Amino acid sequence: MPDATLEKLTMVGTVAGLRVTEPAEDPLPKGSYRADKDECLPIAQLAFTDTPRPATARAVREFSGPGELNSTVGGLWVTVHRGDDARSALDDVRKALTECSGSFKVLGAPMTYRDLEPAQAPELGDESVGFRFTTSLSSVSSPATYAVVRTDHILTTMMVITDTLPRPLLEAQLAKLPG
């Protein structure tokens, strides 16, 4: 599936009071990046709107709201994978959740990621995984909660800077996908 087709299948608009838009710029850094602990790399990749396995197409959105809040509260990205790469990516995340402990850093990024733990998976798609961690930059800490849902060879990843995922938005995105 080409990027243009995937863009058409990725949310834009308002869902459950959240405004979904295309980001001004792609948050995925140019070039490669690495975690300072190899076992944490799948989580680090997701923290940068990437996936643990190569994607053949990728579309990214951010969302803000609800109500008077106009600041970005989360992100959503949809990736298409070859063969079993989508399934393997979820296996990579599950393995990282058991092996990545303590805190880790992404080389070249100023944040520290700590307190990684599994979170409730949304039980959508063919399979899903959830996790959360805390990001720290200088003296400011913030939670980040993730869900990764596999639907056939497509991964839908959602991140919010709270403890609760907006399930209606995730369900609306999944409903747009084939299969």
C-alpha positions in Angstrom: 0.0 0.0 0.0 1.5 3.3 -1.0 1.8 6.3 1.4 -0.9 8.2 -0.5 -3.4 5.4 0.0 -2.5 5.1 3.6 -2.9 8.9 4.1 -6.5 8.6 2.9 -7.1 5.8 5.4 -5.8 7.7 8.3 -8.0 10.0 10.5 -8.4 13.7 10.1 -11.2 15.7 11.7 -12.9 15.6 15.1 -13.7 12.4 17.0 -15.0 12.3 20.6 -14.1 16.0 21.1 -10.5 15.5 19.9 -9.2 17.4 16.9 -7.0 15.1 14.7 -4.6 16.9 12.3 -1.6 16.2 10.2 1.5 17.4 12.1 3.4 20.4 10.7 6.4 18.2 10.4 7.1 14.5 10.7 8.3 13.8 14.2 10.5 10.9 13.1 14.1 12.0 13.3 16.2 11.8 10.1 18.8 9.1 10.2 19.2 6.3 12.6 18.9 6.5 16.4 19.6 4.0 19.1 18.7 3.4 22.7 21.5 3.2 25.2 20.2 -0.3 26.0 19.7 -2.6 23.1 16.8 -4.4 24.9 14.9 -1.1 25.0 15.2 -0.2 21.3 11.6 -1.3 20.3 10.2 1.0 22.9 12.5 3.8 21.9 11.4 3.4 18.3 7.8 3.7 19.2 8.6 6.8 21.3 9.8 8.4 18.1 6.7 7.4 16.0 8.6 4.6 14.4 8.0 0.8 14.7 10.4 -2.0 15.6 10.2 -3.5 12.1 10.5 -1.6 8.8 7.3 -0.1 7.4 6.5 0.1 3.7 4.1 3.0 4.3 3.5 5.4 7.2 1.0 8.1 8.1 1.2 10.2 11.2 -1.4 12.3 13.0 -1.5 14.4 16.2 -4.6 15.2 18.3 -5.6 17.9 20.6 -8.5 18.7 22.9 -11.0 18.0 24.2 -12.9 21.3 24.9 -10.8 24.3 25.5 -7.5 22.5 25.5 -5.8 23.3 22.2 -2.4 21.7 23.0 -1.4 18.4 21.5 -2.3 15.6 23.9 -1.3 12.6 21.7 -0.2 11.1 18.5 -1.4 8.4 16.2 0.5 6.6 13.4 -0.4 3.9 11.0 2.2 1.7 9.4 2.0 -1.0 6.7 4.4 -4.0 6.9 5.5 -6.9 4.7 5.0 -10.5 5.5 5.0 -11.2 9.3 6.8 -8.0 10.2 3.7 -6.5 11.9 3.3 -9.6 14.1 7.0 -9.7 14.8 7.0 -6.0 15.8 4.4 -6.7 18.5 6.6 -9.7 19.7 9.6 -7.3 19.8 7.6 -4.9 22.0 6.4 -7.7 24.3 10.0 -8.9 24.7 11.2 -5.3 25.4 8.6 -5.0 28.1 10.1 -8.0 30.0 13.8 -7.2 29.3 14.0 -3.3 29.4 14.3 -2.3 33.0 15.3 0.8 34.9 15.7 3.9 32.7 17.0 4.3 29.2 18.0 7.1 26.9 17.9 7.6 23.1 21.3 8.7 22.0 21.2 12.3 20.8 17.8 13.0 22.5 17.6 15.0 25.7 15.0 12.9 27.5 15.2 10.0 29.9 12.6 7.3 29.8 11.8 5.5 33.0 9.3 3.3 34.8 8.4 1.3 31.7 5.5 -1.1 32.5 2.8 -3.0 30.6 -0.6 -1.3 30.4 -4.0 -2.6 29.5 -4.1 -3.5 25.8 -7.3 -2.3 24.1 -8.3 -5.8 22.9 -8.9 -4.5 19.3 -7.7 -5.8 16.0 -6.0 -9.1 15.6 -3.8 -8.5 18.7 -2.6 -5.6 20.7 -0.2 -4.5 23.4 -0.2 -1.6 25.8 2.5 0.0 27.9 3.4 3.2 29.7 6.5 5.0 30.9 7.5 8.4 32.3 9.6 10.9 30.3 11.9 13.3 32.1 13.5 16.4 30.6 15.4 18.5 33.1 13.1 18.6 36.1 9.8 18.1 34.2 8.3 14.6 34.1 5.3 13.5 32.0 3.5 10.2 31.6 3.1 8.5 28.2 0.7 5.7 27.5 0.8 3.6 24.3 -1.3 1.1 22.5 -0.2 -0.8 19.4 -2.9 -2.7 17.5 -2.2 -5.1 14.7 -4.8 -5.6 12.0 -3.4 -8.1 9.5 -0.2 -6.4 8.2 -1.0 -2.9 9.5 0.0 -1.5 12.9 -1.9 1.4 14.5 0.0 3.0 17.3 -1.6 5.6 19.7 0.3 7.6 22.3 -1.2 10.0 24.9 0.4 12.1 27.5 -2.0 10.9 30.1 -2.9 7.5 31.6 -6.1 7.0 29.5 -6.2 6.3 25.8 -9.2 7.8 23.9 -10.7 4.5 22.8 -13.3 6.1 20.5 -10.6 7.7 18.4 -8.6 4.5 18.2 -11.8 2.6 17.2 -12.6 5.2 14.6 -9.1 4.8 13.1 -9.3 1.0 13.1 -12.7 1.2 11.3 -11.1 3.1 8.4 -8.6 0.3 7.7 -9.2 -2.6 5.3 -9.9 -6.1 6.7 
